[in-house]
Amino acid sequence: MGLTRNILGSTGIKVTELCFGALPMGPLQKNMPFDAQVEVVAAALAAGINFIDTAQMYRTYPAVREGIHVAKAHGAKAHGAATFWSTSTRPVITGKSAVADYDGMAAAVDDALGQMDLDYVDVFLLHAPRIGPEVFEVRAGALRCLADRKKQGLIKATGLSTHDTRVVRLAAGRDDLDVVFPLVNKAGMGVLGGKLADMLAAIEECAAAGKGVYLMKVLAGGNLVDDYAAAVDFARGVKGHHSIAIGMVSPAEVAFNVDYFSRPVRTAGAALGTGAGIVTGDGGVGGEGGEGGLGSGGAGGTSSLAAPNMRIWNKRFQVFADLCKGCGACEGACPNGAITVRESTGRALIDDARCLTCGYCTSACPEFAIRVV
């Protein structure tokens, strides 16, 4: 069947329903060798994905650039036989930056253009996951810069990423935003400024206003990976969305996700079979799929692919007490309130139940005291 392609709101930009998320492969999370990062980006393009989400903070721009070059050199093909990406076109790329002022955002756009060897960035977002409605005031300079760069042709569409329902709702009424990248998952984990129902309603408002909408954290930073089918089917059923970003760290994960997203939504869950599960980091697999398999049965039939080892989604972050100075920088960087500096110890503590495993805390820590374990 192949991946569905949708127009990103009123932008005229056509994207695949499955977006390649570049965060997990980079230094904030798995910190894969550069060649391995390039390989997975090229595999995503070869499999038919035409949409890549990255950011200045992720430090994956160079791998995206080289992955595109590799795919171009090898004449990347779409999933199946039809040519989707060729030397005359390139994937849709989203860049992001958390800087607040005009000059800083100008430098961030230039950084994206230079590091990815681009004449323009398709979508550039304010990277503001935790900031509430005040974002439009505190990032006013950055927003003006994005508008100017759009007029200059260096950006095709502007927008913002957010976990806050109120920000998503306000974005629907703003002429200076074309695209919104909100957090949503079936558990409502990480949603700020309201409940899951509020986020779903806000997303619908954005779509009705002509905004492009693509979704993040549909697996809740890996917390829902054992319920992959239900979590992804829920996201695919969100009214008003055009694409879904999922982080991938191996060609096997790319192939698995492309295979799953290539199925109709109504049968995608059934394709995993009764009780099937995703292989966990310790090599075990839930359900009846056998060793690395996806199980049998279900109205949608069986998948032709084995579930890859999703070790990256079984990670957790830990504060090393002997390195932590208790400065609180990580506490401020966490978008879900999962980190607190305890008065009794003067050290930061991560609540695993609230952690989205986004890795933002690792880049905020000046002591490199937070590590993936």
URPEVEN-V647562 format. One record per residue. N is the residue number from 1. RES is the residue in one letter. BURIAL is # if it has 24 or more other ideal C-beta (glycine too) atoms within 12 Angstrom, else .. Layout:
[[N/RES/BURIAL] [N/RES/BURIAL]]
This chain:
[[1/M/.] [2/G/#] [3/L/#] [4/T/#] [5/R/#] [6/N/#] [7/I/#] [8/L/#] [9/G/#] [10/S/.] [11/T/#] [12/G/.] [13/I/#] [14/K/#] [15/V/#] [16/T/#] [17/E/#] [18/L/#] [19/C/#] [20/F/#] [21/G/#] [22/A/#] [23/L/#] [24/P/#] [25/M/#] [26/G/#] [27/P/#] [28/L/#] [29/Q/#] [30/K/#] [31/N/#] [32/M/#] [33/P/.] [34/F/.] [35/D/.] [36/A/#] [37/Q/#] [38/V/#] [39/E/#] [40/V/#] [41/V/#] [42/A/#] [43/A/#] [44/A/#] [45/L/#] [46/A/#] [47/A/#] [48/G/#] [49/I/#] [50/N/#] [51/F/#] [52/I/#] [53/D/#] [54/T/#] [55/A/#] [56/Q/#] [57/M/#] [58/Y/#] [59/R/#] [60/T/#] [61/Y/#] [62/P/#] [63/A/#] [64/V/#] [65/R/#] [66/E/#] [67/G/#] [68/I/#] [69/H/.] [70/V/#] [71/A/#] [72/K/#] [73/A/.] [74/H/.] [75/G/.] [76/A/#] [77/K/.] [78/A/#] [79/H/#] [80/G/.] [81/A/.] [82/A/.] [83/T/.] [84/F/#] [85/W/#] [86/S/.] [87/T/.] [88/S/.] [89/T/.] [90/R/#] [91/P/#] [92/V/#] [93/I/#] [94/T/#] [95/G/#] [96/K/#] [97/S/#] [98/A/#] [99/V/#] [100/A/#] [101/D/.] [102/Y/.] [103/D/.] [104/G/.] [105/M/#] [106/A/#] [107/A/.] [108/A/#] [109/V/#] [110/D/#] [111/D/#] [112/A/#] [113/L/#] [114/G/.] [115/Q/#] [116/M/#] [117/D/.] [118/L/#] [119/D/.] [120/Y/#] [121/V/#] [122/D/#] [123/V/#] [124/F/#] [125/L/#] [126/L/#] [127/H/#] [128/A/#] [129/P/#] [130/R/#] [131/I/#] [132/G/#] [133/P/#] [134/E/.] [135/V/#] [136/F/#] [137/E/.] [138/V/.] [139/R/#] [140/A/.] [141/G/.] [142/A/#] [143/L/#] [144/R/.] [145/C/#] [146/L/#] [147/A/#] [148/D/.] [149/R/#] [150/K/#] [151/K/.] [152/Q/.] [153/G/.] [154/L/#] [155/I/#] [156/K/#] [157/A/#] [158/T/#] [159/G/#] [160/L/#] [161/S/#] [162/T/#] [163/H/#] [164/D/#] [165/T/#] [166/R/#] [167/V/#] [168/V/#] [169/R/#] [170/L/#] [171/A/#] [172/A/#] [173/G/.] [174/R/#] [175/D/.] [176/D/#] [177/L/#] [178/D/#] [179/V/#] [180/V/#] [181/F/#] [182/P/#] [183/L/#] [184/V/#] [185/N/#] [186/K/#] [187/A/#] [188/G/#] [189/M/#] [190/G/#] [191/V/#] [192/L/#] [193/G/#] [194/G/#] [195/K/.] [196/L/#] [197/A/.] [198/D/.] [199/M/#] [200/L/#] [201/A/#] [202/A/#] [203/I/#] [204/E/#] [205/E/#] [206/C/#] [207/A/#] [208/A/.] [209/A/#] [210/G/#] [211/K/#] [212/G/#] [213/V/#] [214/Y/#] [215/L/#] [216/M/#] [217/K/#] [218/V/#] [219/L/#] [220/A/#] [221/G/#] [222/G/#] [223/N/#] [224/L/#] [225/V/#] [226/D/#] [227/D/#] [228/Y/#] [229/A/#] [230/A/#] [231/A/#] [232/V/#] [233/D/#] [234/F/#] [235/A/#] [236/R/#] [237/G/#] [238/V/#] [239/K/.] [240/G/#] [241/H/#] [242/H/#] [243/S/#] [244/I/#] [245/A/#] [246/I/#] [247/G/#] [248/M/#] [249/V/#] [250/S/#] [251/P/#] [252/A/#] [253/E/#] [254/V/#] [255/A/#] [256/F/#] [257/N/#] [258/V/#] [259/D/#] [260/Y/#] [261/F/#] [262/S/#] [263/R/#] [264/P/.] [265/V/#] [266/R/.] [267/T/.] [268/A/#] [269/G/#] [270/A/#] [271/A/#] [272/L/#] [273/G/#] [274/T/.] [275/G/.] [276/A/#] [277/G/#] [278/I/#] [279/V/#] [280/T/#] [281/G/.] [282/D/.] [283/G/.] [284/G/.] [285/V/#] [286/G/#] [287/G/#] [288/E/.] [289/G/#] [290/G/.] [291/E/.] [292/G/#] [293/G/#] [294/L/#] [295/G/#] [296/S/.] [297/G/.] [298/G/#] [299/A/.] [300/G/#] [301/G/.] [302/T/#] [303/S/#] [304/S/.] [305/L/#] [306/A/#] [307/A/#] [308/P/#] [309/N/#] [310/M/#] [311/R/#] [312/I/#] [313/W/#] [314/N/#] [315/K/#] [316/R/#] [317/F/#] [318/Q/#] [319/V/#] [320/F/.] [321/A/.] [322/D/.] [323/L/.] [324/C/#] [325/K/.] [326/G/#] [327/C/.] [328/G/#] [329/A/#] [330/C/#] [331/E/#] [332/G/.] [333/A/#] [334/C/#] [335/P/#] [336/N/#] [337/G/.] [338/A/#] [339/I/#] [340/T/#] [341/V/#] [342/R/.] [343/E/.] [344/S/.] [345/T/.] [346/G/.] [347/R/#] [348/A/#] [349/L/#] [350/I/#] [351/D/.] [352/D/.] [353/A/.] [354/R/#] [355/C/#] [356/L/#] [357/T/#] [358/C/#] [359/G/#] [360/Y/#] [361/C/#] [362/T/#] [363/S/#] [364/A/#] [365/C/#] [366/P/.] [367/E/.] [368/F/.] [369/A/#] [370/I/#] [371/R/#] [372/V/#] [373/V/.]]
